[in-house]
Each structure stands twice: as structure tokens, then as C-alpha cells.
Amino acid sequence: MNDSVSFFIALGIVFLVLRWLLGSGGDDNARAAGARMQRPMNIVRQEHVATIQAMFPDIPEASIRADLARTGSPAVTSDNVLRNGGTLPPPPATQAEQRAEVASGSTVIADGANRGRQGTATPGVLGAGAVGATSSGVSLNATQSPLATRLRVSKAIDSAPLPAPPPKIWETDSEKRADILRKRKEFMLMEARKKYQERQSEAKAEPNRSALTETDTPIPSVKLFETATTFAFLDIGPLSEGHALVVPKFHAEKMHQLPDEFLADSMPVAKKIATALGADNYNVLQNNGRLAHQEVPHVHFHVIPKPSTDKGLIIEWPAQNADVEKLKDLAKSLKF
């Protein structure tokens, strides 16, 4: 009997100790999670939100507010937008709401448009009745933004070069300080828009950098060599055995329209082909324009072995007499 009582007492003590240990660990985890959730967030000012929306009108206001709450700085948030390719991730707390908005998007936009027509938009923020409603029911672009209007920034700056930044000096006169502050805000807005436009231009140009492979070629081809920027294959209408074509993977009709990084790789590839063919005599030919015998409107280089006088490239060279003084004048007139 005494053994049974001792056993149950010991079992109860072990249970209490385990519960205390496990409960303490759980409380610590809960406190740690609570501390993370209660991490102090920055106060989001409406003029900061308007600044970011003026520069990046396609980003939802909720995403902008969430990033500003983390960074506390419009400049850092602008850098985050540019780093992410012109967008911001949606805030975790509103992902479910955004999925619901997708299902009832037409209702949200229609309701926002009615509010915009009725003039009930919040001061400092345009209603969704403007063109280009966002998922948050707010539409802003660079010309409609109250910040851009207040700072007198127009679309004309998009094509104009970026001016020099305002000097970082301290003025004793309050009006001069306010003027410098306004100019610095204008410069920050213009600089961010320039960066955004550059990113957009690069994104639009990216489809031109499509890789050329054998499956992409509309006619049969035999690949010889390929790099990240160049594709080489045998010509199906050769002038001699081993006649090859070197084609940059960027669509440009003429050589001067080709970016340097693609042009720089073409000659090393042509060299490799000439070396592999073991040709002692060969021509490297590149034509630009119909009068110069260009048949295909895409930059390409011919590597044509010349094994004999009747095979390979056969050309006439109608040389003309040149006046040395005229050559000097021509050289002076050229601008590089």
C-alpha cells in the first residue's frame, strides 16, 4: 500500500515538473512572438505616401504605407521600389483583402469612381474617379498628384536632363530655407522619376534580347558555336565550304544600332570559327543597308573561306584617286 502511494506521489511530481518546464518554454516563445509583433513601427505621413504615389502611380497605397511604416523614409522606399523593378510586395495583413478585391474588382472600381465624381475624396488624395484606378481605390499619377502640382513638377522634366542638386547650405532667413527645402523635394521627385523611367525603358527593351536557337530559326541550320550574346551557324547557301554566319542575339538592323556588349562578342566568335576551319585565306563580311547588299534586316557577320580564286567571296574594288587635303578636311569634320 505504501509503495502504491509513493508511486502516485512521484508520478504527480514528475507531471508538475514537466508541465512547468513546457509551460515556461511556451510562455517565452509567446513573449518573443509578441515582442516581434509589437516592434515599434514608423508613423506614416500622408505627404510621404503622396510623394511615392506621384513617382510610382501603379503601386497600391496599402503597399506604400506598409513599406513606409518599416522604413520611415520616402527615399528608402523609393530605392526599394527601384530595386524590386517598380513594385512593392503587398502587406501580409491585407493579402486576404486583396484576393477579395480581385473577386469584386468591378464593384470596388465603380464605387470608387462614384466617390470621385461626387467629390468625396480625402483632401490631398485624388478619388478613384481619375484615370487608372488602383487596387486601393486611389488613383495618382505624376501630373495629378497634389505633391507634384504643389512643387510645380510637370511632364516636361521627363525628356529634359536632370538638373544639378540644390546646394546643402543653411540659410538664416526662413523664406530662403523654405525655398531650398522645396527645391530639394522637387529634385528628389525628378530623380526618382528618372530612375523609374530608366527601369521601365530597360524592361521594354528586354524582349529584344531573345535568344536565337536552332528551334527559333525559320529555316534549317547547323549550329557551330553559341555564347550568351552570339549565335553562329553554317550558311545554307555557302560561297565556299565552311561559309558561316555570326548573329548577335539582339535585334538591330544595322551595326551602329547594336549595343556594344553584343558587338564586342561577335569578332571573338568569328575568330574562333576561322581558327576551327583552319582557313589561311578568308573574308569577314558585314553589310548595312540595301545599297550595301544587305538582304536580311538583322546584323550578321559572314566568315567566308577563300580556298581558290573561283570560290569564296568574289568582289570588285573600284578604287578612286583621293586628294590628301580633302581627306584631312573630312577627318576634321568627323565627330566621335
C-alpha positions in Angstrom: 0.0 0.0 0.0 2.8 2.4 0.9 4.6 1.5 -2.3 1.5 2.5 -4.4 1.1 5.8 -2.6 4.8 6.6 -3.1 4.5 5.7 -6.8 1.5 8.1 -7.4 3.1 10.9 -5.5 6.3 10.6 -7.6 4.2 10.4 -10.8 2.4 13.6 -9.8 5.7 15.4 -9.0 7.1 14.4 -12.4 3.9 15.7 -14.1 4.1 19.0 -12.4 7.8 19.5 -13.2 7.2 18.7 -16.9 4.2 21.0 -17.1 6.2 23.8 -15.5 9.1 23.3 -17.9 6.9 23.1 -21.0 4.7 25.9 -19.9 7.7 28.2 -19.3 9.1 27.5 -22.7 5.8 28.2 -24.4 5.4 31.4 -22.4 8.9 32.5 -23.5 8.1 31.8 -27.2 4.8 33.6 -26.9 6.5 36.6 -25.3 9.2 36.6 -28.1 6.5 36.4 -30.7 4.6 39.2 -29.0 7.7 41.3 -28.9 8.2 40.8 -32.6 4.6 41.7 -33.3 4.9 44.8 -31.0 8.0 46.1 -32.7 7.6 49.9 -33.0 6.5 51.0 -36.5 7.2 54.4 -38.0 4.5 56.9 -38.3 3.3 57.1 -41.9 2.7 60.7 -43.1 0.2 61.3 -45.8 2.6 63.6 -47.7 5.2 60.8 -47.8 2.5 58.5 -49.3 1.6 61.1 -51.9 5.3 61.6 -52.7 5.8 57.8 -53.5 2.5 57.7 -55.4 3.5 60.6 -57.5 6.6 58.8 -58.6 5.1 55.3 -58.9 1.4 55.7 -59.6 0.8 52.0 -60.3 1.7 50.8 -56.8 -1.2 50.3 -54.4 -1.4 52.7 -51.4 -1.5 49.9 -48.9 1.9 48.6 -50.1 3.4 52.0 -49.9 2.1 52.6 -46.4 3.4 49.2 -45.3 6.9 49.9 -46.6 6.9 53.4 -45.2 5.9 52.0 -41.8 9.0 49.8 -42.0 11.5 52.3 -43.4 10.2 55.7 -42.2 11.8 57.3 -45.2 10.4 58.1 -48.7 13.9 57.9 -50.1 14.5 54.4 -48.8 11.0 53.3 -50.0 11.8 54.7 -53.5 15.0 52.7 -53.5 13.0 49.6 -52.5 10.6 50.2 -55.4 13.5 50.6 -57.9 15.3 47.5 -56.5 12.1 45.4 -56.9 11.6 46.5 -60.6 9.0 49.2 -60.0 6.7 47.5 -57.4 6.4 46.7 -53.7 5.2 43.5 -52.1 1.7 43.5 -50.6 1.4 43.9 -46.9 0.8 40.5 -45.2 -2.2 41.7 -43.3 -4.0 42.7 -46.5 -3.3 39.8 -48.8 -6.7 38.2 -48.0 -8.4 41.6 -48.6 -6.6 41.9 -52.0 -7.8 38.5 -53.0 -11.3 39.5 -52.1 -10.9 42.7 -54.1 -9.9 40.7 -57.2 -13.2 38.8 -57.0 -15.2 42.0 -56.7 -12.9 44.4 -58.5 -15.6 45.9 -60.7 -17.7 46.8 -57.7 -14.8 48.5 -56.0 -13.7 50.5 -59.0 -17.3 51.5 -59.8 -17.8 52.6 -56.2 -14.5 54.5 -56.2 -15.5 56.2 -59.5 -18.8 57.3 -57.9 -17.0 58.8 -55.0 -14.6 60.6 -57.3 -17.5 62.1 -59.3 -19.2 63.2 -56.1 -16.0 64.9 -54.9 -15.8 63.0 -51.6 -12.1 62.1 -51.9 -9.9 62.7 -48.9 -8.0 66.1 -49.0 -4.6 65.6 -50.5 -5.6 62.3 -52.3 -7.4 62.0 -55.6 -10.5 59.9 -55.8 -10.7 56.8 -57.9 -12.8 58.6 -60.5 -9.5 59.7 -62.1 -7.9 57.6 -64.8 -6.0 54.4 -63.7 -7.7 53.3 -60.5 -5.5 51.2 -58.3 -6.5 48.3 -56.1 -6.8 50.5 -53.1 -9.4 52.7 -54.9 -7.0 55.6 -55.1 -5.5 56.9 -58.4 -2.5 59.1 -58.6 0.0 59.9 -61.3 2.8 62.4 -61.7 0.6 65.2 -63.2 -2.4 64.6 -60.9 -0.6 64.2 -57.6 -1.1 67.1 -55.2 2.6 67.0 -54.3 3.7 67.2 -58.0 1.2 70.1 -58.5 2.4 71.9 -55.4 6.0 71.5 -56.3 5.3 72.6 -59.9 6.8 69.4 -61.4 5.4 68.7 -64.9 5.9 66.0 -67.6 8.3 68.3 -69.3 11.1 67.1 -66.9 10.7 63.5 -68.3 12.5 64.5 -71.5 14.8 67.2 -70.0 18.2 66.3 -68.4 18.3 66.1 -64.7 19.4 69.5 -63.2 22.1 69.8 -60.6 21.0 69.1 -57.0 20.3 72.1 -54.8 23.2 73.2 -52.5 23.2 71.8 -49.0 23.6 75.1 -47.1 21.8 76.6 -44.1 20.1 79.9 -44.6 19.3 82.2 -41.7 16.3 83.6 -43.5 13.2 81.3 -43.0 11.9 82.0 -46.5 15.2 81.0 -48.1 15.2 77.8 -46.1 11.7 77.0 -47.2 12.7 77.7 -50.8 15.7 75.4 -50.6 13.6 72.7 -49.0 11.1 73.0 -51.8 13.8 72.7 -54.4 15.3 69.6 -52.7 11.8 68.0 -52.8 11.5 68.8 -56.5 14.9 67.3 -57.2 14.2 64.2 -55.2 10.9 63.7 -57.1 12.6 64.3 -60.5 15.5 62.0 -59.7 13.2 59.1 -58.6 11.0 59.6 -61.8 14.2 59.5 -64.0 15.3 56.2 -62.3 11.9 54.7 -62.7 11.7 55.6 -66.4 15.1 54.1 -67.0 14.0 50.9 -65.4 10.8 50.9 -67.5 12.8 51.5 -70.7 15.2 48.6 -69.8 12.2 46.4 -69.2 10.6 47.3 -72.5 13.9 46.6 -74.3 14.4 43.3 -72.7 12.1 41.3 -75.1 14.6 42.3 -77.9 17.2 40.2 -76.2 15.6 37.0 -77.1 18.0 34.0 -77.6 18.3 32.6 -81.1 18.4 28.9 -81.1 18.0 26.2 -83.8 14.4 25.8 -82.9 13.8 29.5 -83.3 15.3 29.6 -86.8 12.5 29.5 -89.5 14.9 27.7 -91.9 17.1 24.7 -91.3 20.5 25.5 -89.8 23.5 23.7 -88.4 24.8 25.4 -85.2 28.6 25.9 -84.9 29.0 27.9 -81.7 26.9 29.9 -79.2 27.5 32.3 -76.3 25.2 34.4 -74.1 25.1 37.1 -76.8 26.0 35.4 -80.1 24.8 32.5 -82.2 26.9 31.1 -85.1 25.8 28.6 -87.8 26.7 27.4 -91.3 25.2 29.3 -94.2 22.7 27.1 -96.3 23.8 29.0 -99.4 27.6 29.0 -99.0 30.1 30.7 -101.3 32.6 28.1 -100.2 32.9 25.1 -97.8 32.7 26.3 -94.2 30.9 29.6 -95.0 29.4 30.6 -91.6 27.2 33.3 -90.2 27.7 35.0 -86.8 24.5 36.6 -85.5 24.1 38.8 -82.4 21.2 37.9 -80.1 19.9 41.4 -80.1 17.6 42.6 -82.9 19.2 45.5 -84.7 19.1 46.1 -88.5 22.5 47.9 -88.8 25.8 47.6 -87.0 25.7 51.1 -85.5 22.4 50.2 -83.8 23.8 47.2 -82.0 24.8 47.7 -78.3 28.5 47.5 -77.6 28.2 44.4 -75.4 26.8 42.4 -78.3 29.1 43.8 -80.9 32.2 43.1 -78.7 31.4 39.4 -78.7 30.9 39.0 -82.5 34.5 39.3 -83.6 35.9 36.8 -81.0 33.3 34.3 -82.2 34.3 34.9 -85.8 37.9 34.4 -84.8 37.0 31.0 -83.2 35.2 29.9 -86.4 38.0 30.9 -88.7 40.5 29.1 -86.4 38.4 26.0 -86.3 38.0 26.0 -90.1 41.8 26.2 -90.5 41.4 28.7 -93.3 44.5 30.5 -94.4 42.6 32.9 -96.6 39.1 34.1 -95.7 36.9 37.2 -95.7 34.8 38.6 -92.8 31.9 40.5 -94.4 29.2 42.6 -92.8 26.7 44.7 -94.9 24.5 47.6 -93.8 21.6 48.7 -96.0 20.1 47.5 -99.3 22.6 49.5 -101.4 25.4 47.8 -99.5 23.9 44.4 -100.4 22.2 43.6 -97.1 19.4 41.1 -97.7 18.4 40.2 -94.1 17.4 43.1 -91.9 19.3 41.9 -88.9 23.0 42.4 -88.1 25.1 39.4 -89.1 28.7 38.7 -90.0 29.9 36.3 -92.7 33.1 34.2 -92.3 33.9 33.1 -95.8 36.9 30.8 -96.5 38.7 31.7 -99.8 40.3 28.4 -100.9 40.8 29.5 -104.6 40.2 32.4 -106.9 36.9 31.0 -108.2 35.5 30.1 -104.7 34.6 32.2 -101.7 33.9 35.9 -101.9 34.4 37.4 -105.4 34.2 41.2 -105.4 35.3 44.2 -107.5 37.1 47.1 -105.9 36.6 50.2 -108.0 39.3 52.3 -106.2 39.3 56.1 -106.8 42.0 58.7 -106.6 41.9 60.7 -103.4 43.0 64.2 -102.6 45.0 64.2 -99.4 43.8 67.6 -98.4 40.2 66.6 -98.8 40.9 63.5 -96.7 42.3 65.8 -93.9 39.2 68.0 -94.1 37.0 65.0 -93.9 38.8 63.7 -90.9 38.5 67.0 -89.1 34.8 67.2 -89.8 34.0 63.8 -88.2 32.8 63.9 -84.6 33.2 60.9 -82.4 
